[in-house]
Amino acid sequence: MKDWKYLYASVQGKGHIEENIPCQDFCEVFQHTHYTVCIVSDGAGSCEKSDIGSNKATLFANIHFSKLIEEKKWHKPSAKIKPRDWNKVSVKALKEIRNELERVSIAEGCELKSLSCTLIIAIQLKEKILITHIGDGRAGYCNNKDEWKAMMKPYKGGYSNETVFITSNIWDDEKLTSKYIESRIINEKIKAYCLLTDGCENASFECYKVKEESSIPEDLNKPFKDFFHENINTNIPNLIKAGKTPSELNTIWESFLRNGNDTLKNESDDKSMILAVKISA
């Protein structure tokens, strides 16, 4: 994707810095010849080796999903991808990642649960984006009309900070995988998109609004246009024009996620975000 730039970083939240807990998030962008794989993973805060889990799950996700794309030849311009087929193979690939983590747990001498993490995987093809996820976090995109839309709906349980992890015991029950795993195909022409863990959501998404008639919180799940537009239309193009390298862009992005505004600066949870932007020649 030669016309695209990718900025990504994972940083400790304020609470983890104060408690000397390592960053349990991990994210990476893998650029293949005809497609790009973007992945963010959020390690479960209550699990002692979830930083290892999120790191390994991200690496395994690239291996299994890139293999899937090439075996199906979905990176070919003529490829026709049906939502049902994408959902079926994405569930299979996620289960393989879970099995890889089980092998890691044996090597590390720990329980599989201690590696618990969420995953969001977006595969950018020439004309579309394939996205799948298990757990929470957010993802969105900007179309050519400058409209920001959500790409996924995070799974939130009935209690605060409750979600489902790739290590959860769901893989032998089709009803459970259908409930907890969401896969979509985005066919609109886009100019930018984002993937993020929930440590970034309060700064970059409209999340919860209480309904007056019922007093029940409703998840709006809508990207903040003001947060993203200045970055994709002004800040990032100016950095590109200034000749910043990919490594320098990521260093700047890391600093922004750490201290870019009061919400990000005061966030207790770890923060990861990938922002992909199409840059005109």
Backbone as CSV, one residue per row, in Angstrom:
resi,resn,N_x,N_y,N_z,CA_x,CA_y,CA_z,C_x,C_y,C_z
1,MET,0.842,-1.192,0.000,0.000,0.000,0.000,0.884,1.251,0.000
2,LYS,1.457,1.568,-1.144,2.490,2.596,-1.211,1.972,4.000,-0.921
3,ASP,0.676,4.247,-1.104,0.129,5.584,-0.840,-0.286,5.775,0.609
4,TRP,-0.043,4.774,1.434,-0.521,4.816,2.815,0.638,4.937,3.806
5,LYS,0.367,5.676,4.884,1.304,5.771,6.001,0.627,5.211,7.252
6,TYR,1.425,4.543,8.072,0.893,3.872,9.264,1.644,4.366,10.492
7,LEU,0.911,4.926,11.427,1.479,5.366,12.697,0.921,4.468,13.788
8,TYR,1.786,3.930,14.636,1.295,3.021,15.662,2.243,2.993,16.851
9,ALA,1.665,2.781,18.025,2.457,2.716,19.254,1.603,2.132,20.374
10,SER,2.275,1.573,21.373,1.647,1.125,22.617,2.389,1.770,23.774
11,VAL,1.652,2.356,24.712,2.289,3.038,25.845,1.587,2.657,27.149
12,GLN,2.345,2.698,28.238,1.784,2.437,29.563,0.773,3.507,29.934
13,GLY,-0.300,3.086,30.570,-1.227,4.035,31.148,-0.700,4.590,32.458
14,LYS,-1.316,5.668,32.919,-0.872,6.332,34.146,-0.895,5.379,35.336
15,GLY,-1.951,4.556,35.415,-2.062,3.620,36.536,-0.973,2.567,36.525
16,HIS,-0.613,2.089,35.346,0.436,1.069,35.250,1.812,1.652,35.554
17,ILE,2.012,2.917,35.198,3.278,3.569,35.533,3.407,3.687,37.046
18,GLU,2.326,4.134,37.699,2.348,4.329,39.145,2.546,3.016,39.897
19,GLU,1.988,1.916,39.365,2.072,0.621,40.038,3.213,-0.247,39.515
20,ASN,4.013,0.330,38.601,5.157,-0.383,38.026,4.738,-1.697,37.357
21,ILE,3.642,-1.627,36.597,3.142,-2.771,35.827,3.546,-2.560,34.375
22,PRO,4.116,-3.566,33.719,4.517,-3.367,32.316,3.313,-3.109,31.415
23,CYS,3.566,-2.506,30.288,2.503,-2.278,29.309,1.984,-3.640,28.837
24,GLN,0.688,-3.845,28.950,0.077,-5.115,28.572,-0.567,-5.063,27.185
25,ASP,-0.459,-3.932,26.527,-0.916,-3.784,25.141,0.211,-4.127,24.174
26,PHE,-0.181,-4.464,22.959,0.799,-4.618,21.879,0.092,-4.351,20.560
27,CYS,0.808,-3.714,19.636,0.242,-3.494,18.304,1.363,-3.531,17.277
28,GLU,0.995,-3.834,16.040,1.994,-3.917,14.974,1.295,-3.795,13.625
29,VAL,2.047,-3.302,12.656,1.596,-3.224,11.259,2.550,-4.060,10.423
30,PHE,1.992,-5.014,9.691,2.781,-5.909,8.848,2.437,-5.621,7.385
31,GLN,3.405,-5.069,6.654,3.159,-4.702,5.262,3.642,-5.815,4.336
32,HIS,2.689,-6.476,3.697,2.976,-7.513,2.725,2.931,-6.907,1.322
33,THR,3.269,-7.676,0.320,3.391,-7.130,-1.035,2.088,-6.534,-1.549
34,HIS,0.970,-7.224,-1.345,-0.301,-6.775,-1.913,-1.358,-6.439,-0.862
35,TYR,-0.990,-6.438,0.399,-1.953,-6.149,1.454,-1.200,-5.814,2.737
36,THR,-1.919,-5.258,3.692,-1.337,-4.879,4.984,-2.188,-5.462,6.100
37,VAL,-1.527,-6.000,7.115,-2.216,-6.550,8.272,-1.932,-5.660,9.483
38,CYS,-2.990,-5.099,10.068,-2.864,-4.257,11.258,-3.510,-4.976,12.440
39,ILE,-2.805,-5.008,13.576,-3.279,-5.776,14.726,-3.047,-4.986,16.009
40,VAL,-4.071,-4.955,16.864,-3.896,-4.453,18.227,-4.390,-5.515,19.198
41,SER,-3.716,-5.623,20.323,-4.072,-6.617,21.333,-3.944,-5.992,22.714
42,ASP,-4.921,-6.272,23.557,-4.969,-5.717,24.909,-4.900,-6.874,25.900
43,GLY,-3.805,-6.957,26.637,-3.664,-8.001,27.639,-4.570,-7.763,28.833
44,ALA,-5.139,-8.835,29.368,-6.038,-8.726,30.522,-5.278,-8.201,31.731
45,GLY,-5.782,-7.146,32.344,-5.082,-6.508,33.448,-4.864,-7.408,34.651
46,SER,-5.738,-8.393,34.838,-5.650,-9.261,36.011,-4.758,-10.480,35.800
47,CYS,-4.184,-10.607,34.602,-3.392,-11.806,34.273,-1.911,-11.455,34.198
48,GLU,-1.082,-12.169,34.954,0.298,-11.752,35.186,1.183,-11.800,33.943
49,LYS,0.868,-12.633,32.969,1.698,-12.725,31.769,0.951,-12.254,30.518
50,SER,-0.030,-11.386,30.706,-0.814,-10.945,29.553,-0.017,-10.052,28.599
51,ASP,1.080,-9.450,29.097,1.945,-8.689,28.191,2.606,-9.624,27.183
52,ILE,2.995,-10.815,27.654,3.543,-11.831,26.744,2.446,-12.331,25.819
53,GLY,1.244,-12.532,26.362,0.128,-13.008,25.557,-0.222,-12.073,24.426
54,SER,-0.305,-10.768,24.700,-0.671,-9.807,23.656,0.408,-9.729,22.578
55,ASN,1.668,-9.784,22.999,2.780,-9.757,22.042,2.749,-10.989,21.135
56,LYS,2.679,-12.168,21.732,2.692,-13.411,20.956,1.449,-13.526,20.074
57,ALA,0.283,-13.151,20.609,-0.953,-13.253,19.828,-0.893,-12.375,18.582
58,THR,-0.285,-11.203,18.712,-0.138,-10.309,17.562,0.739,-10.943,16.484
59,LEU,1.848,-11.516,16.884,2.754,-12.150,15.922,2.100,-13.373,15.278
60,PHE,1.417,-14.180,16.077,0.726,-15.355,15.537,-0.396,-14.937,14.589
61,ALA,-1.070,-13.839,14.905,-2.179,-13.381,14.061,-1.690,-13.027,12.666
62,ASN,-0.556,-12.353,12.590,-0.017,-12.038,11.264,0.310,-13.307,10.481
63,ILE,0.913,-14.280,11.140,1.282,-15.535,10.472,0.045,-16.241,9.926
64,HIS,-0.965,-16.408,10.759,-2.127,-17.199,10.355,-3.032,-16.456,9.381
65,PHE,-3.204,-15.161,9.575,-4.101,-14.439,8.674,-3.450,-14.142,7.321
66,SER,-2.144,-13.898,7.295,-1.487,-13.718,5.992,-1.484,-15.027,5.209
67,LYS,-1.294,-16.138,5.918,-1.376,-17.448,5.270,-2.763,-17.670,4.682
68,LEU,-3.775,-17.298,5.431,-5.161,-17.433,4.978,-5.407,-16.615,3.707
69,ILE,-4.985,-15.358,3.719,-5.208,-14.474,2.569,-4.551,-15.036,1.315
70,GLU,-3.348,-15.531,1.453,-2.621,-16.023,0.281,-3.155,-17.376,-0.193
71,GLU,-3.565,-18.229,0.737,-4.149,-19.505,0.324,-5.470,-19.300,-0.411
72,LYS,-6.268,-18.339,0.046,-7.547,-18.040,-0.596,-7.390,-17.151,-1.825
73,LYS,-6.167,-16.613,-2.002,-5.875,-15.667,-3.088,-6.776,-14.424,-3.008
74,TRP,-7.098,-14.038,-1.800,-7.964,-12.881,-1.606,-7.254,-11.554,-1.854
75,HIS,-5.918,-11.587,-1.987,-5.191,-10.363,-2.303,-5.222,-10.049,-3.797
76,LYS,-5.771,-10.944,-4.589,-5.884,-10.711,-6.029,-7.014,-9.704,-6.291
77,PRO,-6.829,-8.767,-7.245,-7.864,-7.765,-7.521,-9.215,-8.363,-7.899
78,SER,-9.216,-9.541,-8.501,-10.454,-10.159,-8.962,-11.162,-10.984,-7.887
79,ALA,-10.586,-11.066,-6.693,-11.135,-11.934,-5.643,-12.508,-11.457,-5.184
80,LYS,-13.420,-12.403,-5.062,-14.751,-12.137,-4.509,-14.812,-12.771,-3.125
81,ILE,-15.068,-11.974,-2.108,-15.064,-12.466,-0.730,-16.464,-12.313,-0.143
82,LYS,-17.041,-13.415,0.247,-18.370,-13.391,0.854,-18.245,-13.243,2.367
83,PRO,-19.098,-12.429,2.980,-19.035,-12.249,4.435,-19.085,-13.567,5.205
84,ARG,-19.905,-14.504,4.759,-20.007,-15.788,5.458,-18.683,-16.546,5.408
85,ASP,-17.998,-16.488,4.256,-16.705,-17.174,4.129,-15.650,-16.512,5.003
86,TRP,-15.644,-15.178,5.011,-14.688,-14.454,5.836,-14.896,-14.778,7.314
87,ASN,-16.145,-14.803,7.752,-16.420,-15.119,9.151,-15.943,-16.528,9.500
88,LYS,-16.209,-17.476,8.628,-15.844,-18.868,8.902,-14.338,-19.045,9.039
89,VAL,-13.577,-18.486,8.110,-12.126,-18.684,8.162,-11.470,-17.832,9.244
90,SER,-12.076,-16.694,9.576,-11.488,-15.871,10.647,-11.645,-16.559,12.005
91,VAL,-12.772,-17.213,12.234,-12.950,-17.973,13.473,-11.920,-19.101,13.551
92,LYS,-11.710,-19.778,12.432,-10.721,-20.864,12.388,-9.318,-20.334,12.688
93,ALA,-8.953,-19.191,12.093,-7.623,-18.623,12.321,-7.452,-18.171,13.775
94,LEU,-8.492,-17.577,14.352,-8.414,-17.158,15.752,-8.250,-18.367,16.678
95,LYS,-8.917,-19.453,16.372,-8.753,-20.660,17.175,-7.328,-21.193,17.078
96,GLU,-6.717,-21.088,15.900,-5.325,-21.521,15.742,-4.381,-20.649,16.575
97,ILE,-4.685,-19.369,16.657,-3.885,-18.470,17.497,-4.018,-18.873,18.963
98,ARG,-5.232,-19.199,19.381,-5.456,-19.671,20.744,-4.618,-20.921,21.012
99,ASN,-4.560,-21.831,20.054,-3.771,-23.057,20.225,-2.275,-22.753,20.291
100,GLU,-1.836,-21.760,19.525,-0.434,-21.327,19.596,-0.115,-20.806,21.003
101,LEU,-1.043,-20.047,21.574,-0.830,-19.514,22.925,-0.781,-20.634,23.962
102,GLU,-1.541,-21.685,23.723,-1.472,-22.822,24.649,-0.074,-23.432,24.643
103,ARG,0.544,-23.496,23.471,1.916,-24.018,23.383,2.888,-23.068,24.086
104,VAL,2.640,-21.764,23.982,3.471,-20.797,24.702,3.336,-21.001,26.208
105,SER,2.115,-21.248,26.675,1.896,-21.434,28.114,2.674,-22.645,28.634
106,ILE,2.751,-23.690,27.823,3.524,-24.869,28.217,5.012,-24.528,28.300
107,ALA,5.488,-23.786,27.294,6.902,-23.401,27.282,7.246,-22.459,28.435
108,GLU,6.289,-21.590,28.797,6.521,-20.621,29.877,6.256,-21.224,31.255
109,GLY,5.642,-22.407,31.289,5.309,-23.018,32.566,4.219,-22.283,33.305
110,CYS,3.227,-21.781,32.560,2.143,-21.018,33.174,0.803,-21.507,32.635
111,GLU,-0.276,-21.080,33.268,-1.605,-21.408,32.780,-1.927,-20.595,31.536
112,LEU,-2.719,-21.175,30.652,-3.136,-20.454,29.445,-3.840,-19.155,29.799
113,LYS,-4.637,-19.185,30.860,-5.398,-17.999,31.261,-4.498,-16.807,31.557
114,SER,-3.279,-17.060,32.019,-2.377,-15.959,32.367,-1.925,-15.166,31.145
115,LEU,-2.153,-15.717,29.935,-1.790,-15.045,28.677,-2.984,-14.339,28.041
116,SER,-4.075,-14.200,28.774,-5.331,-13.683,28.214,-5.174,-12.309,27.572
117,CYS,-5.788,-12.167,26.404,-5.739,-10.891,25.686,-6.869,-10.833,24.658
118,THR,-7.190,-9.634,24.240,-8.125,-9.410,23.144,-7.337,-9.272,21.842
119,LEU,-8.036,-9.304,20.725,-7.397,-9.113,19.423,-8.341,-8.381,18.472
120,ILE,-7.802,-7.416,17.761,-8.487,-6.800,16.618,-7.540,-6.915,15.434
121,ILE,-8.021,-7.476,14.342,-7.195,-7.695,13.149,-7.887,-7.070,11.956
122,ALA,-7.209,-6.158,11.275,-7.735,-5.543,10.052,-6.776,-5.851,8.910
123,ILE,-7.308,-6.401,7.839,-6.501,-6.726,6.661,-6.904,-5.778,5.548
124,GLN,-5.998,-4.902,5.186,-6.270,-3.901,4.159,-5.883,-4.447,2.789
125,LEU,-6.903,-4.679,1.970,-6.701,-5.084,0.585,-6.844,-3.855,-0.299
126,LYS,-6.704,-4.015,-1.594,-6.724,-2.859,-2.489,-8.072,-2.138,-2.465
127,GLU,-9.169,-2.894,-2.445,-10.497,-2.289,-2.550,-11.353,-2.452,-1.307
128,LYS,-10.843,-3.087,-0.264,-11.679,-3.351,0.907,-10.822,-3.616,2.137
129,ILE,-11.467,-3.630,3.280,-10.823,-4.011,4.528,-11.613,-5.161,5.140
130,LEU,-10.897,-6.211,5.528,-11.474,-7.309,6.282,-11.120,-7.084,7.747
131,ILE,-12.109,-7.133,8.617,-11.819,-6.938,10.034,-12.492,-8.032,10.850
132,THR,-11.795,-8.516,11.855,-12.351,-9.472,12.793,-11.806,-9.149,14.173
133,HIS,-12.547,-9.535,15.213,-12.045,-9.253,16.559,-12.700,-10.168,17.570
134,ILE,-12.015,-10.321,18.689,-12.571,-10.960,19.873,-12.258,-10.068,21.058
135,GLY,-13.298,-9.653,21.783,-13.105,-8.779,22.935,-13.498,-7.345,22.650
136,ASP,-12.911,-6.441,23.420,-13.262,-5.029,23.286,-12.205,-4.272,22.494
137,GLY,-12.186,-2.944,22.642,-11.375,-2.096,21.777,-12.289,-1.428,20.764
138,ARG,-11.708,-0.643,19.871,-12.502,0.083,18.870,-11.768,0.070,17.530
139,ALA,-12.526,0.279,16.473,-11.949,0.455,15.139,-12.919,1.292,14.324
140,GLY,-12.382,2.165,13.484,-13.227,3.016,12.662,-12.524,3.407,11.383
141,TYR,-13.281,4.024,10.478,-12.705,4.445,9.200,-13.365,5.731,8.723
142,CYS,-12.645,6.433,7.862,-13.135,7.668,7.242,-13.290,7.407,5.756
143,ASN,-14.502,7.596,5.223,-14.708,7.398,3.785,-14.358,8.663,3.012
144,ASN,-14.529,8.614,1.708,-14.141,9.758,0.864,-15.078,10.947,0.997
145,LYS,-16.166,10.786,1.770,-17.066,11.904,2.059,-16.730,12.541,3.407
146,ASP,-15.598,12.142,3.968,-15.164,12.635,5.280,-16.108,12.225,6.398
147,GLU,-16.772,11.087,6.242,-17.637,10.545,7.286,-16.873,9.462,8.055
148,TRP,-16.839,9.585,9.379,-16.207,8.565,10.219,-17.262,7.585,10.705
149,LYS,-16.961,6.294,10.562,-17.886,5.239,10.961,-17.130,4.173,11.748
150,ALA,-17.857,3.467,12.614,-17.267,2.352,13.345,-17.097,1.155,12.417
151,MET,-16.029,0.380,12.621,-15.797,-0.841,11.846,-16.172,-2.094,12.625
152,MET,-16.417,-1.962,13.917,-16.711,-3.128,14.758,-17.481,-2.662,15.981
153,LYS,-18.093,-3.609,16.657,-18.775,-3.324,17.912,-18.059,-4.082,19.019
154,PRO,-17.465,-3.398,19.979,-16.726,-4.096,21.035,-17.657,-4.945,21.891
155,TYR,-17.151,-6.093,22.330,-17.938,-6.901,23.246,-17.676,-6.427,24.665
156,LYS,-18.732,-5.996,25.329,-18.660,-5.579,26.725,-19.622,-6.444,27.521
157,GLY,-19.146,-7.036,28.597,-19.995,-7.879,29.428,-20.893,-7.059,30.332
158,GLY,-21.529,-7.728,31.267,-22.473,-7.065,32.148,-21.840,-6.276,33.276
159,TYR,-20.527,-6.440,33.479,-19.832,-5.739,34.557,-18.726,-4.862,33.987
160,SER,-18.284,-3.896,34.776,-17.227,-2.984,34.350,-15.963,-3.762,33.986
161,ASN,-15.392,-3.412,32.841,-14.147,-4.016,32.345,-14.281,-5.507,32.018
162,GLU,-15.493,-6.001,31.893,-15.685,-7.407,31.550,-15.718,-7.572,30.029
163,THR,-14.967,-8.522,29.521,-15.001,-8.814,28.091,-14.656,-10.291,27.907
164,VAL,-14.383,-10.690,26.672,-14.001,-12.061,26.376,-12.602,-12.039,25.779
165,PHE,-11.813,-13.068,26.026,-10.430,-13.115,25.552,-10.230,-14.299,24.621
166,ILE,-9.159,-14.235,23.865,-8.885,-15.325,22.930,-8.601,-16.637,23.663
167,THR,-8.216,-16.548,24.926,-7.965,-17.745,25.731,-9.242,-18.299,26.366
168,SER,-10.373,-17.618,26.204,-11.629,-18.057,26.828,-12.085,-19.401,26.262
169,ASN,-12.854,-20.099,27.053,-13.297,-21.444,26.693,-14.571,-21.379,25.830
170,ILE,-14.405,-21.008,24.560,-15.558,-20.828,23.666,-15.425,-21.617,22.363
171,TRP,-14.278,-22.220,22.126,-13.920,-22.617,20.769,-14.582,-23.886,20.268
172,ASP,-15.187,-24.656,21.142,-15.859,-25.878,20.702,-17.377,-25.720,20.650
173,ASP,-17.847,-24.490,20.750,-19.281,-24.226,20.752,-19.572,-23.133,19.717
174,GLU,-20.212,-23.504,18.617,-20.472,-22.557,17.529,-21.346,-21.391,17.982
175,LYS,-22.261,-21.637,18.908,-23.104,-20.553,19.405,-22.269,-19.507,20.130
176,LEU,-21.266,-19.957,20.876,-20.416,-19.018,21.605,-19.502,-18.236,20.666
177,THR,-18.922,-18.913,19.680,-18.066,-18.181,18.745,-18.892,-17.168,17.948
178,SER,-20.140,-17.513,17.630,-21.014,-16.570,16.924,-21.350,-15.366,17.801
179,LYS,-21.460,-15.605,19.104,-21.779,-14.519,20.035,-20.598,-13.588,20.266
180,TYR,-19.404,-14.167,20.385,-18.257,-13.386,20.841,-17.319,-12.912,19.734
181,ILE,-17.405,-13.495,18.546,-16.492,-13.103,17.457,-17.283,-12.400,16.356
182,GLU,-16.819,-11.227,15.998,-17.467,-10.432,14.958,-16.497,-10.252,13.792
183,SER,-16.996,-10.479,12.579,-16.186,-10.290,11.372,-16.984,-9.461,10.374
184,ARG,-16.330,-8.494,9.765,-17.003,-7.622,8.799,-16.116,-7.383,7.584
185,ILE,-16.750,-6.954,6.496,-16.037,-6.517,5.296,-16.451,-5.077,5.016
186,ILE,-15.468,-4.182,4.935,-15.720,-2.772,4.621,-15.417,-2.560,3.139
187,ASN,-16.450,-2.228,2.367,-16.291,-2.091,0.917,-16.223,-0.648,0.443
188,GLU,-16.414,0.314,1.340,-16.352,1.721,0.936,-14.917,2.133,0.599
189,LYS,-14.790,3.128,-0.253,-13.485,3.722,-0.482,-13.142,4.573,0.732
190,ILE,-11.930,4.397,1.243,-11.575,5.069,2.488,-10.294,5.878,2.337
191,LYS,-10.151,6.852,3.239,-8.946,7.692,3.246,-8.155,7.549,4.545
192,ALA,-8.752,6.892,5.545,-8.049,6.662,6.815,-8.821,5.629,7.615
193,TYR,-8.113,4.960,8.524,-8.798,4.078,9.461,-7.953,3.926,10.718
194,CYS,-8.582,3.431,11.780,-7.904,3.315,13.070,-8.310,2.022,13.766
195,LEU,-7.381,1.498,14.563,-7.621,0.386,15.486,-7.052,0.812,16.828
196,LEU,-7.769,0.541,17.921,-7.276,0.984,19.212,-7.776,0.102,20.342
197,THR,-6.987,0.023,21.407,-7.432,-0.635,22.622,-8.284,0.337,23.427
198,ASP,-8.984,-0.190,24.444,-9.959,0.661,25.125,-9.323,1.768,25.958
199,GLY,-8.022,1.733,26.158,-7.362,2.842,26.836,-7.378,4.132,26.041
200,CYS,-7.632,4.047,24.745,-7.697,5.236,23.875,-9.124,5.663,23.558
201,GLU,-10.109,4.866,23.954,-11.458,5.110,23.448,-12.082,6.399,23.977
202,ASN,-11.804,6.765,25.213,-12.421,7.977,25.761,-11.912,9.239,25.088
203,ALA,-10.703,9.174,24.538,-10.125,10.334,23.860,-10.564,10.428,22.402
204,SER,-10.918,9.294,21.792,-11.089,9.286,20.334,-12.452,8.807,19.845
205,PHE,-13.294,8.313,20.728,-14.624,7.835,20.348,-15.697,8.423,21.256
206,GLU,-16.891,8.606,20.701,-18.071,8.836,21.518,-18.520,7.464,21.984
207,CYS,-18.467,7.239,23.267,-18.771,5.896,23.781,-20.133,5.849,24.446
208,TYR,-20.206,6.190,25.703,-21.445,5.939,26.441,-22.259,7.197,26.698
209,LYS,-23.559,7.080,26.433,-24.510,8.151,26.690,-25.714,7.537,27.397
210,VAL,-26.132,8.155,28.481,-27.255,7.622,29.252,-28.569,8.068,28.611
211,LYS,-29.443,7.098,28.325,-30.768,7.408,27.790,-31.629,8.028,28.886
212,GLU,-32.232,9.181,28.581,-33.012,9.893,29.591,-34.222,9.079,30.058
213,GLU,-34.864,8.386,29.107,-36.102,7.697,29.452,-35.873,6.442,30.293
214,SER,-34.683,5.832,30.195,-34.457,4.587,30.914,-33.269,4.632,31.874
215,SER,-32.443,5.656,31.761,-31.212,5.796,32.556,-30.228,4.665,32.291
216,ILE,-30.359,4.005,31.134,-29.459,2.914,30.751,-28.392,3.461,29.802
217,PRO,-27.108,3.201,30.072,-26.061,3.693,29.162,-26.161,3.039,27.782
218,GLU,-26.004,3.840,26.754,-25.998,3.356,25.379,-24.620,3.627,24.777
219,ASP,-24.051,2.618,24.126,-22.739,2.786,23.502,-22.934,3.377,22.105
220,LEU,-22.546,4.625,21.932,-22.690,5.280,20.627,-21.697,4.725,19.612
221,ASN,-20.505,4.340,20.081,-19.487,3.704,19.230,-19.236,4.517,17.954
222,LYS,-18.955,5.793,18.128,-18.756,6.684,16.980,-17.416,7.399,17.104
223,PRO,-16.542,7.304,16.090,-15.256,8.018,16.170,-15.464,9.531,16.276
224,PHE,-14.650,10.169,17.110,-14.658,11.634,17.203,-14.018,12.217,15.937
225,LYS,-14.798,12.862,15.136,-14.271,13.456,13.908,-13.188,14.487,14.226
226,ASP,-13.417,15.299,15.245,-12.447,16.354,15.580,-11.098,15.774,16.000
227,PHE,-11.109,14.637,16.687,-9.851,14.004,17.108,-9.049,13.554,15.895
228,PHE,-9.712,12.922,14.947,-8.995,12.314,13.830,-8.703,13.284,12.690
229,HIS,-9.612,14.218,12.407,-9.448,15.019,11.197,-8.212,15.905,11.204
230,GLU,-7.910,16.511,12.337,-6.711,17.353,12.387,-5.463,16.515,12.147
231,ASN,-5.483,15.290,12.665,-4.334,14.406,12.469,-4.189,13.961,11.018
232,ILE,-5.294,13.503,10.391,-5.165,12.935,9.046,-5.086,13.993,7.953
233,ASN,-5.652,15.193,8.212,-5.671,16.222,7.166,-4.557,17.251,7.290
234,THR,-4.010,17.414,8.496,-3.005,18.472,8.706,-1.714,17.930,9.321
235,ASN,-1.815,17.393,10.528,-0.608,17.039,11.271,0.249,15.995,10.562
236,ILE,-0.359,14.885,10.175,0.415,13.806,9.562,0.925,14.193,8.170
237,PRO,0.085,14.793,7.288,0.645,15.244,6.001,1.817,16.210,6.155
238,ASN,1.754,17.090,7.166,2.857,18.028,7.379,4.129,17.304,7.826
239,LEU,3.970,16.265,8.645,5.131,15.473,9.072,5.738,14.731,7.874
240,ILE,4.891,14.237,6.990,5.374,13.544,5.794,6.139,14.519,4.899
241,LYS,5.583,15.711,4.711,6.254,16.723,3.890,7.599,17.131,4.486
242,ALA,7.681,17.064,5.808,8.935,17.416,6.496,9.968,16.296,6.404
243,GLY,9.596,15.183,5.778,10.550,14.099,5.556,10.742,13.147,6.720
244,LYS,9.762,13.071,7.634,9.895,12.170,8.779,9.868,10.711,8.318
245,THR,10.761,9.914,8.867,10.825,8.495,8.539,9.711,7.749,9.283
246,PRO,9.385,6.508,8.873,8.395,5.733,9.630,8.731,5.603,11.105
247,SER,10.000,5.408,11.424,10.405,5.300,12.823,10.172,6.609,13.576
248,GLU,10.488,7.723,12.931,10.258,9.030,13.561,8.769,9.298,13.736
249,LEU,7.961,8.893,12.763,6.515,9.070,12.876,5.966,8.300,14.071
250,ASN,6.458,7.087,14.267,5.977,6.280,15.391,6.417,6.849,16.739
251,THR,7.603,7.447,16.772,8.067,8.092,18.005,7.185,9.285,18.349
252,ILE,6.828,10.063,17.330,5.935,11.209,17.526,4.559,10.728,17.967
253,TRP,4.080,9.652,17.351,2.766,9.101,17.686,2.748,8.560,19.115
254,GLU,3.828,7.928,19.512,3.936,7.427,20.887,3.839,8.571,21.884
255,SER,4.526,9.668,21.588,4.472,10.838,22.458,3.058,11.412,22.509
256,PHE,2.385,11.415,21.367,1.010,11.925,21.322,0.077,11.060,22.162
257,LEU,0.198,9.747,22.054,-0.659,8.865,22.855,-0.374,9.005,24.347
258,ARG,0.834,9.370,24.675,1.202,9.518,26.089,0.673,10.835,26.660
259,ASN,0.808,11.913,25.896,0.512,13.249,26.451,-0.227,14.177,25.498
260,GLY,-0.854,13.652,24.448,-1.415,14.508,23.405,-2.557,15.396,23.829
261,ASN,-3.342,14.966,24.798,-4.391,15.803,25.376,-4.633,15.330,26.809
262,ASP,-5.477,16.037,27.542,-5.665,15.712,28.962,-6.243,14.314,29.159
263,THR,-7.142,13.901,28.268,-7.753,12.577,28.415,-6.719,11.476,28.255
264,LEU,-5.882,11.591,27.230,-4.818,10.605,27.034,-3.809,10.653,28.174
265,LYS,-3.444,11.848,28.591,-2.434,12.008,29.638,-2.883,11.384,30.948
266,ASN,-4.173,11.484,31.273,-4.667,11.023,32.566,-5.251,9.614,32.532
267,GLU,-5.210,8.962,31.375,-5.768,7.619,31.243,-4.980,6.615,32.077
268,SER,-5.685,5.860,32.910,-5.026,4.879,33.772,-4.593,3.633,33.010
269,ASP,-5.392,3.246,32.005,-5.129,2.009,31.274,-4.062,2.216,30.204
270,ASP,-3.447,1.111,29.780,-2.492,1.180,28.670,-3.205,1.626,27.399
271,LYS,-2.436,2.214,26.484,-3.023,2.802,25.278,-2.283,2.317,24.040
272,SER,-3.049,1.803,23.093,-2.480,1.425,21.776,-3.393,1.967,20.689
273,MET,-2.786,2.494,19.652,-3.580,2.910,18.496,-2.748,2.816,17.226
274,ILE,-3.386,2.276,16.203,-2.848,2.319,14.843,-3.705,3.303,14.064
275,LEU,-3.063,4.250,13.393,-3.777,5.175,12.517,-3.149,5.084,11.126
276,ALA,-3.966,4.674,10.160,-3.524,4.532,8.776,-4.119,5.671,7.959
277,VAL,-3.289,6.330,7.159,-3.720,7.513,6.421,-3.247,7.425,4.978
278,LYS,-4.155,7.671,4.056,-3.785,7.728,2.652,-3.231,9.107,2.346
279,ILE,-2.022,9.156,1.814,-1.344,10.424,1.532,-1.270,10.617,0.024
280,SER,-1.886,11.691,-0.466,-1.855,11.980,-1.897,-0.456,12.373,-2.324
281,ALA,-0.096,12.022,-3.540,1.236,12.356,-4.047,1.393,13.856,-4.163
